[in-house]
């Protein structure tokens, strides 16, 4: 009996739900699936209506790798499990800048671009950005705090990093 209980505990999968993820279209959902497919043993279910991504894998470390893959693909959300962290590190130092190159934000369609424009429109001092559909990077200009740019993007369910 003890062996059976140990086996069933070991066989239990680990799941996490990410909420407030930017999922405006089927291409966003496909992007989630593509990012997670790089981590063997993890399955993902993206719900566009709820803006959630549920990940299931054999253990916490593997599910964490899937969350990291999503963040690297430009998605952001809040984790339902405190032991599985969504990496919010963007490389921003909190400095006032006039221009900022942003890399790696998920921009598969016009709705993604609109979400970026809306998010950046809420940042004091941002005047323009060059985000376009399919872009791997874009430039933000004005007179603003670079960390506020990423905070606004993350609030919108997207993320990226400071470009070179």
C-alpha positions as CSV (number, residue, x, y, z in Angstrom):
1,X,0.0,0.0,0.0
2,X,2.8,2.4,0.9
3,X,4.4,1.7,-2.5
4,X,1.2,2.5,-4.4
5,X,0.8,5.8,-2.5
6,X,4.4,6.8,-3.3
7,X,3.9,5.9,-6.9
8,X,0.7,7.9,-7.3
9,X,2.2,10.9,-5.6
10,X,5.2,10.7,-7.9
11,X,3.0,10.4,-11.0
12,X,0.9,13.5,-10.2
13,X,1.4,16.2,-12.7
14,X,2.1,19.8,-11.8
15,X,-0.2,22.5,-13.2
16,X,-0.1,26.3,-13.2
17,X,-2.6,28.8,-14.6
18,X,-1.3,32.1,-15.9
19,X,-3.9,34.9,-15.9
20,X,-4.0,38.3,-17.7
21,X,-2.1,36.9,-20.7
22,X,-2.5,38.8,-24.0
23,X,-4.4,36.4,-26.3
24,X,-6.2,38.5,-28.8
25,X,-6.4,36.0,-31.7
26,X,-5.7,32.4,-32.8
27,X,-2.2,33.4,-33.9
28,X,-1.5,34.4,-30.2
29,X,-2.8,31.0,-29.1
30,X,-0.6,29.3,-31.8
31,X,2.4,31.4,-30.5
32,X,1.7,30.0,-27.0
33,X,1.6,26.5,-28.3
34,X,4.8,27.0,-30.3
35,X,6.7,28.4,-27.3
36,X,5.6,25.6,-25.0
37,X,6.4,22.9,-27.6
38,X,10.1,23.7,-27.0
39,X,9.7,22.1,-23.5
40,X,9.2,18.3,-23.7
41,X,6.5,16.9,-21.4
42,X,4.4,20.1,-21.0
43,X,1.0,20.7,-22.4
44,X,-0.6,24.1,-22.8
45,X,-4.3,25.2,-23.0
46,X,-4.8,28.8,-23.9
47,X,-8.2,30.4,-23.4
48,X,-8.6,33.6,-25.5
49,X,-11.9,34.6,-23.7
50,X,-10.3,34.5,-20.2
51,X,-6.8,35.5,-21.2
52,X,-5.4,32.4,-19.4
53,X,-2.8,29.8,-20.2
54,X,-2.9,26.5,-18.3
55,X,0.4,24.5,-18.3
56,X,0.7,21.0,-17.1
57,X,3.9,19.0,-16.8
58,X,5.6,16.2,-14.9
59,X,7.3,18.4,-12.3
60,X,7.7,22.0,-11.1
61,X,11.0,22.5,-12.8
62,X,9.6,21.5,-16.2
63,X,6.6,23.7,-15.9
64,X,8.9,26.5,-14.9
65,X,10.8,26.0,-18.1
66,X,7.5,26.3,-20.0
67,X,6.7,29.6,-18.3
68,X,10.1,30.9,-19.1
69,X,9.6,29.9,-22.7
70,X,6.4,31.8,-22.8
71,X,8.1,34.9,-21.4
72,X,10.9,34.6,-23.9
73,X,8.2,34.5,-26.6
74,X,6.8,37.9,-25.4
75,X,3.9,36.8,-23.3
76,X,3.3,37.8,-19.7
77,X,0.8,36.8,-16.9
78,X,0.3,36.1,-13.2
79,X,1.1,32.7,-11.9
80,X,-1.5,30.8,-9.8
81,X,1.4,29.0,-8.0
82,X,3.9,30.9,-5.9
83,X,6.6,28.3,-6.6
84,X,6.4,28.9,-10.4
85,X,7.6,32.5,-11.1
86,X,6.9,34.6,-14.2
87,X,10.2,36.4,-14.9
88,X,9.6,40.1,-15.0
89,X,13.2,41.0,-15.5
90,X,13.5,43.1,-18.7
91,X,16.9,44.6,-18.3
92,X,15.4,48.0,-17.6
93,X,17.4,50.0,-15.0
94,X,14.7,52.6,-14.1
95,X,16.4,55.4,-15.9
96,X,14.9,58.3,-17.7
97,X,15.6,57.9,-21.4
98,X,14.5,59.6,-24.7
99,X,14.7,56.4,-26.8
100,X,14.4,52.7,-25.9
101,X,14.8,49.7,-28.2
102,X,12.4,46.9,-27.0
103,X,13.0,43.3,-28.2
104,X,10.9,40.2,-28.1
105,X,7.4,41.5,-27.6
106,X,4.8,39.2,-29.2
107,X,3.4,41.1,-32.2
108,X,1.5,38.7,-34.4
109,X,-1.3,41.0,-35.6
110,X,-2.8,44.4,-35.7
111,X,-4.6,43.8,-32.4
112,X,-1.2,43.0,-30.7
113,X,0.1,46.3,-32.0
114,X,-3.0,48.1,-30.8
115,X,-2.4,46.6,-27.3
116,X,1.2,47.8,-27.3
117,X,0.1,51.3,-28.5
118,X,-2.6,51.4,-25.7
119,X,-0.1,50.2,-23.1
120,X,2.5,52.7,-24.1
121,X,0.0,55.5,-24.3
122,X,-0.4,55.1,-20.5
123,X,3.3,55.8,-19.8
124,X,4.0,59.4,-18.9
125,X,6.4,61.0,-21.4
126,X,6.2,58.4,-24.2
127,X,5.4,60.2,-27.5
128,X,5.8,57.5,-30.2
129,X,6.7,53.9,-30.9
130,X,7.5,52.0,-34.1
131,X,5.7,48.7,-33.2
132,X,4.4,46.9,-36.2
133,X,2.9,43.5,-37.0
134,X,5.6,40.8,-37.0
135,X,8.3,43.1,-35.7
136,X,11.0,41.4,-33.6
137,X,11.9,44.8,-32.0
138,X,10.6,48.4,-32.0
139,X,11.7,51.8,-30.7
140,X,9.9,53.9,-28.1
141,X,10.7,57.7,-28.0
142,X,9.9,60.6,-25.7
143,X,11.1,61.4,-22.2
144,X,10.2,58.5,-19.9
145,X,11.3,56.0,-17.4
146,X,12.2,52.8,-19.2
147,X,10.8,50.5,-16.4
148,X,7.4,52.1,-16.8
149,X,7.4,51.0,-20.4
150,X,7.8,47.4,-19.4
151,X,5.4,47.6,-16.5
152,X,2.7,48.9,-18.9
153,X,3.5,46.1,-21.4
154,X,3.3,43.5,-18.6
155,X,0.0,44.8,-17.4
156,X,-1.3,44.3,-20.9
157,X,-0.1,40.6,-20.8
158,X,3.0,41.2,-23.0
159,X,6.7,41.5,-22.2
160,X,10.0,42.0,-23.8
161,X,13.6,43.1,-23.0
162,X,15.8,46.1,-23.4
163,X,17.3,45.9,-26.9
164,X,20.9,46.3,-27.7
